[in-house]
Amino acid sequence: MATLDELKVRRLRQIELQLEGSGQAEAIKRTRAERSRHEVEGMFDEYLEWIQETMTTEPRSWIKVVCAMTREN
């Protein structure tokens, strides 16, 4: 999780650096930065949700066993 947080911070910093070097108007930079931040946040939130759903178990785990029996005539 710590590595994932570091990656997120680096990605957000990379977006800032790219926009700082851009010659675009400040309003356009702000709009692009906000959109990019939103995309990165969404991607990481989605990934964290997937991790939580797939790598954790219920408080009271259980297994359901189903059996079908047949009889020959």
Biotite code that builds the C-alpha atoms (Angstrom):
import biotite.structure as struc

atoms = struc.array([
    struc.Atom([0.000, 0.000, 0.000], chain_id="A", res_id=1, res_name="MET", atom_name="CA", element="C"),
    struc.Atom([2.879, 2.364, 0.776], chain_id="A", res_id=2, res_name="ALA", atom_name="CA", element="C"),
    struc.Atom([4.408, 1.723, -2.641], chain_id="A", res_id=3, res_name="THR", atom_name="CA", element="C"),
    struc.Atom([1.059, 2.402, -4.274], chain_id="A", res_id=4, res_name="LEU", atom_name="CA", element="C"),
    struc.Atom([0.760, 5.702, -2.397], chain_id="A", res_id=5, res_name="ASP", atom_name="CA", element="C"),
    struc.Atom([4.278, 6.663, -3.503], chain_id="A", res_id=6, res_name="GLU", atom_name="CA", element="C"),
    struc.Atom([3.385, 5.895, -7.118], chain_id="A", res_id=7, res_name="LEU", atom_name="CA", element="C"),
    struc.Atom([0.268, 8.060, -6.853], chain_id="A", res_id=8, res_name="LYS", atom_name="CA", element="C"),
    struc.Atom([2.274, 10.986, -5.431], chain_id="A", res_id=9, res_name="VAL", atom_name="CA", element="C"),
    struc.Atom([4.907, 10.633, -8.171], chain_id="A", res_id=10, res_name="ARG", atom_name="CA", element="C"),
    struc.Atom([2.224, 10.551, -10.878], chain_id="A", res_id=11, res_name="ARG", atom_name="CA", element="C"),
    struc.Atom([0.547, 13.682, -9.517], chain_id="A", res_id=12, res_name="LEU", atom_name="CA", element="C"),
    struc.Atom([3.919, 15.435, -9.324], chain_id="A", res_id=13, res_name="ARG", atom_name="CA", element="C"),
    struc.Atom([4.675, 14.417, -12.912], chain_id="A", res_id=14, res_name="GLN", atom_name="CA", element="C"),
    struc.Atom([1.415, 16.050, -14.039], chain_id="A", res_id=15, res_name="ILE", atom_name="CA", element="C"),
    struc.Atom([2.395, 19.263, -12.247], chain_id="A", res_id=16, res_name="GLU", atom_name="CA", element="C"),
    struc.Atom([5.836, 19.281, -13.852], chain_id="A", res_id=17, res_name="LEU", atom_name="CA", element="C"),
    struc.Atom([4.416, 18.695, -17.317], chain_id="A", res_id=18, res_name="GLN", atom_name="CA", element="C"),
    struc.Atom([2.011, 21.589, -16.954], chain_id="A", res_id=19, res_name="LEU", atom_name="CA", element="C"),
    struc.Atom([4.630, 23.921, -15.470], chain_id="A", res_id=20, res_name="GLU", atom_name="CA", element="C"),
    struc.Atom([6.734, 23.468, -18.600], chain_id="A", res_id=21, res_name="GLY", atom_name="CA", element="C"),
    struc.Atom([3.762, 24.109, -20.840], chain_id="A", res_id=22, res_name="SER", atom_name="CA", element="C"),
    struc.Atom([3.378, 27.468, -22.535], chain_id="A", res_id=23, res_name="GLY", atom_name="CA", element="C"),
    struc.Atom([-0.404, 27.369, -22.277], chain_id="A", res_id=24, res_name="GLN", atom_name="CA", element="C"),
    struc.Atom([-2.567, 29.944, -20.555], chain_id="A", res_id=25, res_name="ALA", atom_name="CA", element="C"),
    struc.Atom([-2.999, 29.498, -16.789], chain_id="A", res_id=26, res_name="GLU", atom_name="CA", element="C"),
    struc.Atom([-6.739, 28.825, -17.074], chain_id="A", res_id=27, res_name="ALA", atom_name="CA", element="C"),
    struc.Atom([-6.093, 25.968, -19.495], chain_id="A", res_id=28, res_name="ILE", atom_name="CA", element="C"),
    struc.Atom([-3.327, 24.587, -17.271], chain_id="A", res_id=29, res_name="LYS", atom_name="CA", element="C"),
    struc.Atom([-5.622, 24.622, -14.241], chain_id="A", res_id=30, res_name="ARG", atom_name="CA", element="C"),
    struc.Atom([-8.386, 22.848, -16.146], chain_id="A", res_id=31, res_name="THR", atom_name="CA", element="C"),
    struc.Atom([-6.028, 20.192, -17.485], chain_id="A", res_id=32, res_name="ARG", atom_name="CA", element="C"),
    struc.Atom([-4.401, 19.745, -14.076], chain_id="A", res_id=33, res_name="ALA", atom_name="CA", element="C"),
    struc.Atom([-7.764, 19.272, -12.384], chain_id="A", res_id=34, res_name="GLU", atom_name="CA", element="C"),
    struc.Atom([-8.932, 16.791, -15.003], chain_id="A", res_id=35, res_name="ARG", atom_name="CA", element="C"),
    struc.Atom([-5.666, 14.846, -14.815], chain_id="A", res_id=36, res_name="SER", atom_name="CA", element="C"),
    struc.Atom([-5.743, 14.781, -10.998], chain_id="A", res_id=37, res_name="ARG", atom_name="CA", element="C"),
    struc.Atom([-9.328, 13.549, -11.095], chain_id="A", res_id=38, res_name="HIS", atom_name="CA", element="C"),
    struc.Atom([-8.379, 10.739, -13.508], chain_id="A", res_id=39, res_name="GLU", atom_name="CA", element="C"),
    struc.Atom([-5.398, 9.667, -11.385], chain_id="A", res_id=40, res_name="VAL", atom_name="CA", element="C"),
    struc.Atom([-7.444, 9.772, -8.163], chain_id="A", res_id=41, res_name="GLU", atom_name="CA", element="C"),
    struc.Atom([-10.191, 7.717, -9.800], chain_id="A", res_id=42, res_name="GLY", atom_name="CA", element="C"),
    struc.Atom([-7.753, 5.149, -11.140], chain_id="A", res_id=43, res_name="MET", atom_name="CA", element="C"),
    struc.Atom([-6.022, 4.676, -7.796], chain_id="A", res_id=44, res_name="PHE", atom_name="CA", element="C"),
    struc.Atom([-9.321, 4.625, -5.868], chain_id="A", res_id=45, res_name="ASP", atom_name="CA", element="C"),
    struc.Atom([-10.648, 1.964, -8.222], chain_id="A", res_id=46, res_name="GLU", atom_name="CA", element="C"),
    struc.Atom([-7.492, -0.110, -7.798], chain_id="A", res_id=47, res_name="TYR", atom_name="CA", element="C"),
    struc.Atom([-7.601, 0.192, -3.986], chain_id="A", res_id=48, res_name="LEU", atom_name="CA", element="C"),
    struc.Atom([-11.242, -0.891, -4.000], chain_id="A", res_id=49, res_name="GLU", atom_name="CA", element="C"),
    struc.Atom([-10.310, -3.917, -6.112], chain_id="A", res_id=50, res_name="TRP", atom_name="CA", element="C"),
    struc.Atom([-7.502, -4.801, -3.683], chain_id="A", res_id=51, res_name="ILE", atom_name="CA", element="C"),
    struc.Atom([-9.851, -4.575, -0.722], chain_id="A", res_id=52, res_name="GLN", atom_name="CA", element="C"),
    struc.Atom([-12.549, -6.646, -2.408], chain_id="A", res_id=53, res_name="GLU", atom_name="CA", element="C"),
    struc.Atom([-10.241, -9.402, -3.635], chain_id="A", res_id=54, res_name="THR", atom_name="CA", element="C"),
    struc.Atom([-7.680, -9.677, -0.864], chain_id="A", res_id=55, res_name="MET", atom_name="CA", element="C"),
    struc.Atom([-9.829, -9.510, 2.232], chain_id="A", res_id=56, res_name="THR", atom_name="CA", element="C"),
    struc.Atom([-12.303, -12.002, 3.569], chain_id="A", res_id=57, res_name="THR", atom_name="CA", element="C"),
    struc.Atom([-15.566, -11.665, 5.372], chain_id="A", res_id=58, res_name="GLU", atom_name="CA", element="C"),
    struc.Atom([-15.450, -11.391, 9.160], chain_id="A", res_id=59, res_name="PRO", atom_name="CA", element="C"),
    struc.Atom([-16.976, -14.864, 9.319], chain_id="A", res_id=60, res_name="ARG", atom_name="CA", element="C"),
    struc.Atom([-15.791, -16.810, 6.294], chain_id="A", res_id=61, res_name="SER", atom_name="CA", element="C"),
    struc.Atom([-17.791, -19.810, 5.138], chain_id="A", res_id=62, res_name="TRP", atom_name="CA", element="C"),
    struc.Atom([-17.933, -22.451, 2.424], chain_id="A", res_id=63, res_name="ILE", atom_name="CA", element="C"),
    struc.Atom([-21.131, -23.720, 0.874], chain_id="A", res_id=64, res_name="LYS", atom_name="CA", element="C"),
    struc.Atom([-21.163, -27.387, -0.104], chain_id="A", res_id=65, res_name="VAL", atom_name="CA", element="C"),
    struc.Atom([-23.788, -28.515, -2.595], chain_id="A", res_id=66, res_name="VAL", atom_name="CA", element="C"),
    struc.Atom([-24.484, -32.143, -3.416], chain_id="A", res_id=67, res_name="CYS", atom_name="CA", element="C"),
    struc.Atom([-26.757, -33.720, -6.007], chain_id="A", res_id=68, res_name="ALA", atom_name="CA", element="C"),
    struc.Atom([-27.733, -37.400, -5.803], chain_id="A", res_id=69, res_name="MET", atom_name="CA", element="C"),
    struc.Atom([-29.294, -39.554, -8.483], chain_id="A", res_id=70, res_name="THR", atom_name="CA", element="C"),
    struc.Atom([-30.663, -43.064, -8.477], chain_id="A", res_id=71, res_name="ARG", atom_name="CA", element="C"),
    struc.Atom([-30.438, -45.476, -11.357], chain_id="A", res_id=72, res_name="GLU", atom_name="CA", element="C"),
    struc.Atom([-33.569, -47.484, -12.212], chain_id="A", res_id=73, res_name="ASN", atom_name="CA", element="C"),
])
